[in-house]
Amino acid sequence: MRSGESGGGAMGPAGADDVRDLRIGEKIRSIRASKGLGAADVAAKAGITEVVLGQIENDVVAPPIGTLLKIARALEVPLATFFQQPDEYRRKFEVVRAGERHKVRRAAGRSEAPVSYSYEALAFHLPDRHMEPFLVEFDLDADEQLEAVSHAGEEFLFVLEGEIEFRSEQGVIVLRPGDSLYFDSSLTHALRGIGHVKPKAIAVVYSGRQ
């Protein structure tokens, strides 16, 4: 899911702390180094520029979910790796308490293509899973030109509040509270919040096997 690729621009104070607590950039850099992969190679496999990858690794910008999924595939690791603690205990179930979640917010200020939504991983303890659930809050002030994206996998979206516009090569759909959408992620798509209430939704990304 994406409504804008991470580009330049600095992470504002409101979003930086949670992103740094998650250490997403540090984990990406560490995994890349452990596999002996150069930044240029990983960036090329993920379909982003080396500059953007560097900004993500240094926690300067917050990667959209779709971009994070592509980086996970390039590194051949589960998406959940970026949200787990190093000492996670292997088990067959998990409980994520409300206070454990970290919100990844859009970058403050303008950038080439800022993230126009914030998201929280709702499951990140259990390893080797194939579904990634998120609580997503869409901004209403994102006036950038939406950049559509496609990637392997499937997605499910359930609208909790507000209105969300789903754009694809097959048309435009407006989703309202109680509406749900299931789609093949290979369909070129983009999502944005519309109306007067900040939309919230549960999004589930099926990433398949890495």
LOVOVEX-266089 format. One record per residue (C-alpha): residue in three letters; x, y, z; residue number from 0. Coordinates in nm, 2 decimals. Layout:
<pts>
<pt type="ALA" x="X" y="Y" z="Z" seq="NUM"/>
...
</pts>
This chain:
<pts>
<pt type="MET" x="0.00" y="0.00" z="0.00" seq="0"/>
<pt type="ARG" x="0.13" y="0.34" z="-0.09" seq="1"/>
<pt type="SER" x="0.02" y="0.69" z="-0.17" seq="2"/>
<pt type="GLY" x="0.36" y="0.83" z="-0.23" seq="3"/>
<pt type="GLU" x="0.72" y="0.70" z="-0.23" seq="4"/>
<pt type="SER" x="0.97" y="0.82" z="0.03" seq="5"/>
<pt type="GLY" x="1.19" y="1.08" z="-0.11" seq="6"/>
<pt type="GLY" x="1.39" y="1.36" z="0.03" seq="7"/>
<pt type="GLY" x="1.30" y="1.58" z="0.32" seq="8"/>
<pt type="ALA" x="1.36" y="1.55" z="0.69" seq="9"/>
<pt type="MET" x="1.16" y="1.36" z="0.95" seq="10"/>
<pt type="GLY" x="0.99" y="1.60" z="1.18" seq="11"/>
<pt type="PRO" x="1.02" y="1.57" z="1.56" seq="12"/>
<pt type="ALA" x="0.67" y="1.43" z="1.59" seq="13"/>
<pt type="GLY" x="0.76" y="1.12" z="1.38" seq="14"/>
<pt type="ALA" x="1.13" y="1.08" z="1.44" seq="15"/>
<pt type="ASP" x="1.12" y="0.93" z="1.79" seq="16"/>
<pt type="ASP" x="0.89" y="0.63" z="1.71" seq="17"/>
<pt type="VAL" x="1.08" y="0.55" z="1.39" seq="18"/>
<pt type="ARG" x="1.41" y="0.56" z="1.57" seq="19"/>
<pt type="ASP" x="1.27" y="0.35" z="1.85" seq="20"/>
<pt type="LEU" x="1.18" y="0.09" z="1.59" seq="21"/>
<pt type="ARG" x="1.54" y="0.12" z="1.44" seq="22"/>
<pt type="ILE" x="1.40" y="0.03" z="1.10" seq="23"/>
<pt type="GLY" x="1.69" y="0.20" z="0.92" seq="24"/>
<pt type="GLU" x="1.95" y="0.04" z="1.14" seq="25"/>
<pt type="LYS" x="1.80" y="-0.31" z="1.09" seq="26"/>
<pt type="ILE" x="1.80" y="-0.26" z="0.71" seq="27"/>
<pt type="ARG" x="2.16" y="-0.15" z="0.71" seq="28"/>
<pt type="SER" x="2.26" y="-0.43" z="0.95" seq="29"/>
<pt type="ILE" x="2.09" y="-0.70" z="0.74" seq="30"/>
<pt type="ARG" x="2.23" y="-0.57" z="0.42" seq="31"/>
<pt type="ALA" x="2.58" y="-0.57" z="0.57" seq="32"/>
<pt type="SER" x="2.54" y="-0.92" z="0.71" seq="33"/>
<pt type="LYS" x="2.45" y="-1.04" z="0.36" seq="34"/>
<pt type="GLY" x="2.74" y="-0.86" z="0.20" seq="35"/>
<pt type="LEU" x="2.51" y="-0.65" z="-0.02" seq="36"/>
<pt type="GLY" x="2.59" y="-0.30" z="-0.14" seq="37"/>
<pt type="ALA" x="2.34" y="-0.02" z="-0.11" seq="38"/>
<pt type="ALA" x="2.32" y="0.01" z="-0.48" seq="39"/>
<pt type="ASP" x="2.23" y="-0.35" z="-0.52" seq="40"/>
<pt type="VAL" x="1.96" y="-0.35" z="-0.26" seq="41"/>
<pt type="ALA" x="1.82" y="-0.02" z="-0.40" seq="42"/>
<pt type="ALA" x="1.81" y="-0.16" z="-0.75" seq="43"/>
<pt type="LYS" x="1.63" y="-0.48" z="-0.64" seq="44"/>
<pt type="ALA" x="1.38" y="-0.27" z="-0.44" seq="45"/>
<pt type="GLY" x="1.31" y="-0.03" z="-0.72" seq="46"/>
<pt type="ILE" x="1.42" y="0.28" z="-0.53" seq="47"/>
<pt type="THR" x="1.72" y="0.51" z="-0.56" seq="48"/>
<pt type="GLU" x="2.04" y="0.46" z="-0.35" seq="49"/>
<pt type="VAL" x="1.98" y="0.81" z="-0.21" seq="50"/>
<pt type="VAL" x="1.63" y="0.71" z="-0.08" seq="51"/>
<pt type="LEU" x="1.77" y="0.39" z="0.07" seq="52"/>
<pt type="GLY" x="2.03" y="0.59" z="0.25" seq="53"/>
<pt type="GLN" x="1.77" y="0.83" z="0.39" seq="54"/>
<pt type="ILE" x="1.57" y="0.53" z="0.51" seq="55"/>
<pt type="GLU" x="1.87" y="0.36" z="0.67" seq="56"/>
<pt type="ASN" x="1.96" y="0.68" z="0.85" seq="57"/>
<pt type="ASP" x="1.59" y="0.72" z="0.97" seq="58"/>
<pt type="VAL" x="1.57" y="1.05" z="0.79" seq="59"/>
<pt type="VAL" x="1.25" y="0.95" z="0.61" seq="60"/>
<pt type="ALA" x="0.98" y="0.70" z="0.70" seq="61"/>
<pt type="PRO" x="0.93" y="0.43" z="0.43" seq="62"/>
<pt type="PRO" x="0.58" y="0.36" z="0.31" seq="63"/>
<pt type="ILE" x="0.46" y="0.01" z="0.37" seq="64"/>
<pt type="GLY" x="0.49" y="-0.08" z="0.00" seq="65"/>
<pt type="THR" x="0.85" y="0.04" z="0.00" seq="66"/>
<pt type="LEU" x="0.93" y="-0.15" z="0.32" seq="67"/>
<pt type="LEU" x="0.79" y="-0.46" z="0.16" seq="68"/>
<pt type="LYS" x="1.01" y="-0.42" z="-0.15" seq="69"/>
<pt type="ILE" x="1.32" y="-0.37" z="0.07" seq="70"/>
<pt type="ALA" x="1.23" y="-0.69" z="0.27" seq="71"/>
<pt type="ARG" x="1.20" y="-0.88" z="-0.06" seq="72"/>
<pt type="ALA" x="1.53" y="-0.74" z="-0.18" seq="73"/>
<pt type="LEU" x="1.70" y="-0.85" z="0.15" seq="74"/>
<pt type="GLU" x="1.51" y="-1.18" z="0.14" seq="75"/>
<pt type="VAL" x="1.37" y="-1.14" z="0.50" seq="76"/>
<pt type="PRO" x="1.01" y="-1.12" z="0.63" seq="77"/>
<pt type="LEU" x="0.86" y="-0.77" z="0.66" seq="78"/>
<pt type="ALA" x="0.81" y="-0.84" z="1.03" seq="79"/>
<pt type="THR" x="1.19" y="-0.83" z="1.08" seq="80"/>
<pt type="PHE" x="1.18" y="-0.45" z="1.08" seq="81"/>
<pt type="PHE" x="0.93" y="-0.44" z="1.37" seq="82"/>
<pt type="GLN" x="1.07" y="-0.71" z="1.59" seq="83"/>
<pt type="GLN" x="1.31" y="-0.69" z="1.89" seq="84"/>
<pt type="PRO" x="1.63" y="-0.90" z="1.85" seq="85"/>
<pt type="ASP" x="1.53" y="-1.13" z="2.14" seq="86"/>
<pt type="GLU" x="1.18" y="-1.21" z="2.03" seq="87"/>
<pt type="TYR" x="1.08" y="-1.55" z="2.17" seq="88"/>
<pt type="ARG" x="0.95" y="-1.80" z="1.90" seq="89"/>
<pt type="ARG" x="0.60" y="-1.90" z="1.97" seq="90"/>
<pt type="LYS" x="0.28" y="-1.99" z="1.79" seq="91"/>
<pt type="PHE" x="0.08" y="-1.68" z="1.89" seq="92"/>
<pt type="GLU" x="0.13" y="-1.32" z="1.99" seq="93"/>
<pt type="VAL" x="-0.04" y="-1.04" z="2.18" seq="94"/>
<pt type="VAL" x="0.04" y="-0.68" z="2.10" seq="95"/>
<pt type="ARG" x="-0.07" y="-0.44" z="2.37" seq="96"/>
<pt type="ALA" x="-0.19" y="-0.10" z="2.28" seq="97"/>
<pt type="GLY" x="0.12" y="0.06" z="2.44" seq="98"/>
<pt type="GLU" x="0.36" y="-0.15" z="2.25" seq="99"/>
<pt type="ARG" x="0.28" y="-0.01" z="1.91" seq="100"/>
<pt type="HIS" x="0.50" y="0.25" z="1.74" seq="101"/>
<pt type="LYS" x="0.35" y="0.49" z="1.49" seq="102"/>
<pt type="VAL" x="0.54" y="0.56" z="1.17" seq="103"/>
<pt type="ARG" x="0.43" y="0.91" z="1.06" seq="104"/>
<pt type="ARG" x="0.47" y="1.10" z="0.74" seq="105"/>
<pt type="ALA" x="0.76" y="1.33" z="0.70" seq="106"/>
<pt type="ALA" x="0.70" y="1.68" z="0.82" seq="107"/>
<pt type="GLY" x="0.73" y="1.95" z="0.55" seq="108"/>
<pt type="ARG" x="0.75" y="1.89" z="0.18" seq="109"/>
<pt type="SER" x="0.97" y="1.64" z="0.01" seq="110"/>
<pt type="GLU" x="0.98" y="1.49" z="-0.34" seq="111"/>
<pt type="ALA" x="0.69" y="1.25" z="-0.26" seq="112"/>
<pt type="PRO" x="0.61" y="1.24" z="0.11" seq="113"/>
<pt type="VAL" x="0.42" y="0.96" z="0.28" seq="114"/>
<pt type="SER" x="0.06" y="1.07" z="0.31" seq="115"/>
<pt type="TYR" x="-0.04" y="0.83" z="0.58" seq="116"/>
<pt type="SER" x="0.07" y="0.71" z="0.92" seq="117"/>
<pt type="TYR" x="0.08" y="0.34" z="1.02" seq="118"/>
<pt type="GLU" x="0.12" y="0.11" z="1.31" seq="119"/>
<pt type="ALA" x="0.21" y="-0.26" z="1.29" seq="120"/>
<pt type="LEU" x="-0.05" y="-0.46" z="1.48" seq="121"/>
<pt type="ALA" x="0.16" y="-0.78" z="1.48" seq="122"/>
<pt type="PHE" x="0.54" y="-0.80" z="1.49" seq="123"/>
<pt type="HIS" x="0.64" y="-1.05" z="1.76" seq="124"/>
<pt type="LEU" x="0.56" y="-1.37" z="1.57" seq="125"/>
<pt type="PRO" x="0.82" y="-1.47" z="1.31" seq="126"/>
<pt type="ASP" x="0.77" y="-1.64" z="0.98" seq="127"/>
<pt type="ARG" x="0.41" y="-1.52" z="0.92" seq="128"/>
<pt type="HIS" x="0.27" y="-1.42" z="0.58" seq="129"/>
<pt type="MET" x="0.01" y="-1.16" z="0.68" seq="130"/>
<pt type="GLU" x="0.10" y="-0.81" z="0.80" seq="131"/>
<pt type="PRO" x="-0.18" y="-0.61" z="0.97" seq="132"/>
<pt type="PHE" x="-0.16" y="-0.24" z="1.01" seq="133"/>
<pt type="LEU" x="-0.37" y="0.04" z="1.16" seq="134"/>
<pt type="VAL" x="-0.35" y="0.32" z="0.90" seq="135"/>
<pt type="GLU" x="-0.45" y="0.69" z="0.94" seq="136"/>
<pt type="PHE" x="-0.46" y="0.89" z="0.62" seq="137"/>
<pt type="ASP" x="-0.38" y="1.26" z="0.61" seq="138"/>
<pt type="LEU" x="-0.62" y="1.51" z="0.45" seq="139"/>
<pt type="ASP" x="-0.36" y="1.77" z="0.39" seq="140"/>
<pt type="ALA" x="-0.14" y="1.57" z="0.15" seq="141"/>
<pt type="ASP" x="-0.16" y="1.77" z="-0.17" seq="142"/>
<pt type="GLU" x="0.11" y="1.59" z="-0.36" seq="143"/>
<pt type="GLN" x="0.05" y="1.41" z="-0.68" seq="144"/>
<pt type="LEU" x="-0.02" y="1.05" z="-0.58" seq="145"/>
<pt type="GLU" x="0.22" y="0.81" z="-0.73" seq="146"/>
<pt type="ALA" x="0.06" y="0.47" z="-0.80" seq="147"/>
<pt type="VAL" x="0.25" y="0.15" z="-0.71" seq="148"/>
<pt type="SER" x="0.23" y="-0.22" z="-0.77" seq="149"/>
<pt type="HIS" x="0.40" y="-0.51" z="-0.60" seq="150"/>
<pt type="ALA" x="0.37" y="-0.88" z="-0.54" seq="151"/>
<pt type="GLY" x="0.11" y="-1.00" z="-0.29" seq="152"/>
<pt type="GLU" x="-0.25" y="-0.92" z="-0.19" seq="153"/>
<pt type="GLU" x="-0.41" y="-0.66" z="0.04" seq="154"/>
<pt type="PHE" x="-0.72" y="-0.62" z="0.24" seq="155"/>
<pt type="LEU" x="-0.86" y="-0.28" z="0.37" seq="156"/>
<pt type="PHE" x="-1.14" y="-0.22" z="0.62" seq="157"/>
<pt type="VAL" x="-1.25" y="0.14" z="0.67" seq="158"/>
<pt type="LEU" x="-1.31" y="0.24" z="1.04" seq="159"/>
<pt type="GLU" x="-1.36" y="0.62" z="1.00" seq="160"/>
<pt type="GLY" x="-1.37" y="0.88" z="0.72" seq="161"/>
<pt type="GLU" x="-1.35" y="0.82" z="0.35" seq="162"/>
<pt type="ILE" x="-1.07" y="0.67" z="0.14" seq="163"/>
<pt type="GLU" x="-1.03" y="0.70" z="-0.23" seq="164"/>
<pt type="PHE" x="-0.88" y="0.39" z="-0.40" seq="165"/>
<pt type="ARG" x="-0.73" y="0.47" z="-0.75" seq="166"/>
<pt type="SER" x="-0.63" y="0.19" z="-0.99" seq="167"/>
<pt type="GLU" x="-0.59" y="0.13" z="-1.36" seq="168"/>
<pt type="GLN" x="-0.94" y="-0.01" z="-1.34" seq="169"/>
<pt type="GLY" x="-1.11" y="0.30" z="-1.20" seq="170"/>
<pt type="VAL" x="-1.17" y="0.50" z="-0.88" seq="171"/>
<pt type="ILE" x="-1.36" y="0.37" z="-0.58" seq="172"/>
<pt type="VAL" x="-1.46" y="0.57" z="-0.27" seq="173"/>
<pt type="LEU" x="-1.47" y="0.36" z="0.05" seq="174"/>
<pt type="ARG" x="-1.67" y="0.47" z="0.36" seq="175"/>
<pt type="PRO" x="-1.69" y="0.33" z="0.72" seq="176"/>
<pt type="GLY" x="-1.78" y="-0.04" z="0.72" seq="177"/>
<pt type="ASP" x="-1.67" y="-0.08" z="0.36" seq="178"/>
<pt type="SER" x="-1.39" y="-0.33" z="0.28" seq="179"/>
<pt type="LEU" x="-1.16" y="-0.39" z="-0.02" seq="180"/>
<pt type="TYR" x="-0.96" y="-0.69" z="-0.12" seq="181"/>
<pt type="PHE" x="-0.72" y="-0.66" z="-0.41" seq="182"/>
<pt type="ASP" x="-0.43" y="-0.81" z="-0.59" seq="183"/>
<pt type="SER" x="-0.13" y="-0.58" z="-0.51" seq="184"/>
<pt type="SER" x="0.01" y="-0.63" z="-0.87" seq="185"/>
<pt type="LEU" x="-0.28" y="-0.40" z="-0.97" seq="186"/>
<pt type="THR" x="-0.13" y="-0.05" z="-1.00" seq="187"/>
<pt type="HIS" x="-0.29" y="0.14" z="-0.72" seq="188"/>
<pt type="ALA" x="-0.28" y="0.44" z="-0.48" seq="189"/>
<pt type="LEU" x="-0.49" y="0.54" z="-0.17" seq="190"/>
<pt type="ARG" x="-0.57" y="0.88" z="-0.03" seq="191"/>
<pt type="GLY" x="-0.79" y="1.03" z="0.24" seq="192"/>
<pt type="ILE" x="-1.08" y="1.25" z="0.13" seq="193"/>
<pt type="GLY" x="-1.36" y="1.44" z="0.31" seq="194"/>
<pt type="HIS" x="-1.34" y="1.63" z="0.64" seq="195"/>
<pt type="VAL" x="-1.26" y="1.35" z="0.89" seq="196"/>
<pt type="LYS" x="-0.91" y="1.19" z="0.90" seq="197"/>
<pt type="PRO" x="-0.98" y="0.83" z="0.77" seq="198"/>
<pt type="LYS" x="-0.86" y="0.53" z="0.97" seq="199"/>
<pt type="ALA" x="-0.85" y="0.18" z="0.83" seq="200"/>
<pt type="ILE" x="-0.72" y="-0.17" z="0.91" seq="201"/>
<pt type="ALA" x="-0.50" y="-0.28" z="0.63" seq="202"/>
<pt type="VAL" x="-0.37" y="-0.64" z="0.60" seq="203"/>
<pt type="VAL" x="-0.08" y="-0.71" z="0.35" seq="204"/>
<pt type="TYR" x="-0.02" y="-1.06" z="0.24" seq="205"/>
<pt type="SER" x="0.34" y="-1.07" z="0.14" seq="206"/>
<pt type="GLY" x="0.37" y="-1.44" z="0.06" seq="207"/>
<pt type="ARG" x="0.70" y="-1.62" z="0.10" seq="208"/>
<pt type="GLN" x="1.02" y="-1.42" z="0.07" seq="209"/>
</pts>
